[in-house]
Amino acid sequence: MAILTNILILGAGYAGLRAAKVLAQQKLDAAITLIDRNRYHYETTSLPEVAAGTRRAQSVILPLPENLPAQVNFIQATVTKIDRASKQVDLADGQQLTYNYLVVALGLESETYGIPGADEFALPIVDVKSALAVKKHLEGRFQNYQASQDPDDLRVIVCGAWFSSFEFMGALVNRLPKLAEHYHVPLDKIEIQCIEAKDMILPMFDDELTDYVKHWLSDHNVTLRTGTPIKEVQANKVITEEQTYTANTLIWTTGVSGSHVIGDSDFESRRNRVMVSDELSLEDDPQVFLLGDVAAVRQPGKPYPFPATGQIAFQMADAAAANIAADLKGAPRQDFVFNDLGTVLALGSKDGVAKIFGDHKLRGYKAAFMKRVIDDRSLLKQVGVKALVKYGRIPL
Ligand SMILES: Cc1cc2nc3c(=O)[nH]c(=O)nc-3n(C[C@H](O)[C@H](O)[C@H](O)COP(=O)(O)OP(=O)(O)OC[C@H]3O[C@@H](n4cnc5c(N)ncnc54)[C@H](O)[C@@H]3O)c2cc1C
């Protein structure tokens, strides 16, 4: 009996899940195995709402393996290391798996840039567990206020003005009236501020859309402090050069790096992102593909790679799966071409900004609506209508 080609996919996020699905559709003479530490896929782009408590965690996750094509074998395990020399992947439970083709799609981790105390005292929003931890912490502080009357219980500092910082603040602003009512705290005493090192925010938008976001924040009593590098974080304190800010909820959203598994394995990387060829594999190891947030893809005409987003992770998966299928069918590989459909930033459920289809701009409700359409469309493409109907119906 001929030995099947072994395709191992690490991570069932946007990139990994999509790659598994597209490879399964190709009806290849290959064994496809998908590995994730969770028994579910989650929509990372909806985590800010989960953290703010405006969306239930159950509604952003999709159980695995029941929503996978029959051709895909699922293993729930944590990947610890990739050994390319022996074409082997180490799992935390001591198992080792071998591969002919490897698709690394292990996604993102919180980046603290070595700022002392950030890991210890501030809460990141990077997966379902961390988003739920933020929600629980926030509610705990509001609940505590009645007894403590400590103004810091009602203060939230968001460290970093990254994309997800705004989405979190937008969702939180939406929730505040109900939260204040539920915990009997004065709405006008709740303070949200965002502290950012750079002067510029949201480089993907022009001044008009950026100003829209700034005005929205100030209209909703959110203080944005740009040009204010954070030197250190301590328990309930954010220390900058000029001042120390206090709050009993500190959120860390300054940006992300790729999975630490990349750094722990033999890859050349920058912030755990590996430069891939135009075919999305390694120049010196073409049967190893890296997708999504662990990959850096050359951006034509620019000195820096494409920014890591859900949209590009998804499209990379399509291209990588097509190239693996091409290899197995003896066809030529194609270079990856990114089709930029635009960027949408939601400020809660009713507001936001978007730049779509080139330079077409949206503001307000239309942008927030567009964000929901994109999330649903992405999920629809991942798992089909049947699963979409079921989506959100499982206990975590
Ligand atoms: C809070 C937040 C909001 C965002 N909002 C947007 C947005 O609105 N629009 C946008 O385009 N982009 C957004 N992004 C960026 C976008 O989410 C990422 O670019 C995208 O998720 C990358 O997809 P991925 O498949 O590479 O990784 P992920 O989606 O991170 O998936 C990685 C998968 O690997 C699994 N995994 C990780 N480590 C291990 C391990 N060691 N062993 C086994 N399994 C493992 C994880 O469980 C996960 O399922 C946001 C990011 C964050 C953090």
The ligand as a Tripos MOL2 file, in Angstrom:
@<TRIPOS>MOLECULE
LIG
   53    58     1     0     0
SMALL
NO_CHARGES

@<TRIPOS>ATOM
      1 C1         -8.1480   41.4280   20.3450 C.3       1 LIG1
      2 C2         -7.8250   41.3860   18.8720 C.ar      1 LIG1
      3 C3         -8.6790   41.9960   17.9660 C.ar      1 LIG1
      4 C4         -8.4000   41.9390   16.5930 C.ar      1 LIG1
      5 N1         -9.2540   42.5480   15.7000 N.ar      1 LIG1
      6 C5         -9.0310   42.4170   14.3890 C.ar      1 LIG1
      7 C6         -9.9680   42.9400   13.4350 C.ar      1 LIG1
      8 O1        -10.9630   43.5510   13.8060 O.2       1 LIG1
      9 N2         -9.7040   42.7360   12.1030 N.ar      1 LIG1
     10 C7         -8.6000   42.0290   11.6770 C.ar      1 LIG1
     11 O2         -8.4440   41.8100   10.4660 O.2       1 LIG1
     12 N3         -7.6940   41.5520   12.5420 N.ar      1 LIG1
     13 C8         -7.8860   41.7180   13.8830 C.ar      1 LIG1
     14 N4         -6.9850   41.1970   14.7790 N.ar      1 LIG1
     15 C9         -5.8310   40.4460   14.2430 C.3       1 LIG1
     16 C10        -6.3080   39.0450   13.8450 C.3       1 LIG1
     17 O3         -7.1430   38.5290   14.8490 O.3       1 LIG1
     18 C11        -5.1310   38.1190   13.6220 C.3       1 LIG1
     19 O4         -4.3320   38.6720   12.6080 O.3       1 LIG1
     20 C12        -5.6200   36.7290   13.2310 C.3       1 LIG1
     21 O5         -6.3260   36.1500   14.3120 O.3       1 LIG1
     22 C13        -4.4600   35.8270   12.8300 C.3       1 LIG1
     23 O6         -4.9920   34.5810   12.4870 O.3       1 LIG1
     24 P1         -4.1310   33.2610   12.7610 P.3       1 LIG1
     25 O7         -4.9100   32.1360   12.2000 O.co2     1 LIG1
     26 O8         -2.7420   33.4800   12.3100 O.co2     1 LIG1
     27 O9         -4.0360   33.1350   14.3440 O.3       1 LIG1
     28 P2         -5.1470   33.0040   15.5500 P.3       1 LIG1
     29 O10        -6.4260   33.5090   15.0670 O.co2     1 LIG1
     30 O11        -4.4470   33.6460   16.6810 O.co2     1 LIG1
     31 O12        -5.2150   31.4320   15.7210 O.3       1 LIG1
     32 C14        -4.1530   30.6970   16.2590 C.3       1 LIG1
     33 C15        -4.6830   29.3420   16.7150 C.3       1 LIG1
     34 O13        -3.5720   28.5660   17.1920 O.3       1 LIG1
     35 C16        -3.8830   27.9720   18.4310 C.3       1 LIG1
     36 N5         -2.6330   27.8360   19.1690 N.ar      1 LIG1
     37 C17        -1.8130   28.8280   19.5660 C.ar      1 LIG1
     38 N6         -0.7330   28.3320   20.1680 N.ar      1 LIG1
     39 C18        -0.8780   26.9980   20.1700 C.ar      1 LIG1
     40 C19        -0.0490   25.9190   20.6200 C.ar      1 LIG1
     41 N7          1.1420   26.1380   21.1970 N.pl3     1 LIG1
     42 N8         -0.4780   24.6460   20.4370 N.ar      1 LIG1
     43 C20        -1.6820   24.3970   19.8340 C.ar      1 LIG1
     44 N9         -2.4980   25.3700   19.3830 N.ar      1 LIG1
     45 C21        -2.0830   26.6660   19.5290 C.ar      1 LIG1
     46 C22        -4.8770   28.9110   19.0730 C.3       1 LIG1
     47 O14        -5.6930   28.2340   20.0240 O.3       1 LIG1
     48 C23        -5.6700   29.4190   17.8660 C.3       1 LIG1
     49 O15        -6.7630   28.5840   17.6000 O.3       1 LIG1
     50 C24        -7.2340   41.2660   16.1470 C.ar      1 LIG1
     51 C25        -6.3700   40.6750   17.0710 C.ar      1 LIG1
     52 C26        -6.6660   40.7230   18.4210 C.ar      1 LIG1
     53 C27        -5.7190   40.0700   19.4010 C.3       1 LIG1
@<TRIPOS>BOND
     1     1     2 1
     2     2     3 ar
     3     2    52 ar
     4     3     4 ar
     5     4     5 ar
     6     4    50 ar
     7     5     6 ar
     8     6     7 ar
     9     6    13 1
    10     7     8 2
    11     7     9 ar
    12     9    10 ar
    13    10    11 2
    14    10    12 ar
    15    12    13 ar
    16    13    14 ar
    17    14    15 1
    18    14    50 ar
    19    15    16 1
    20    16    17 1
    21    16    18 1
    22    18    19 1
    23    18    20 1
    24    20    21 1
    25    20    22 1
    26    22    23 1
    27    23    24 1
    28    24    25 2
    29    24    26 1
    30    24    27 1
    31    27    28 1
    32    28    29 2
    33    28    30 1
    34    28    31 1
    35    31    32 1
    36    32    33 1
    37    33    34 1
    38    33    48 1
    39    34    35 1
    40    35    36 1
    41    35    46 1
    42    36    37 ar
    43    36    45 ar
    44    37    38 ar
    45    38    39 ar
    46    39    40 ar
    47    39    45 ar
    48    40    41 1
    49    40    42 ar
    50    42    43 ar
    51    43    44 ar
    52    44    45 ar
    53    46    47 1
    54    46    48 1
    55    48    49 1
    56    50    51 ar
    57    51    52 ar
    58    52    53 1
@<TRIPOS>SUBSTRUCTURE
     1 LIG1         1 GROUP 0 **** ****
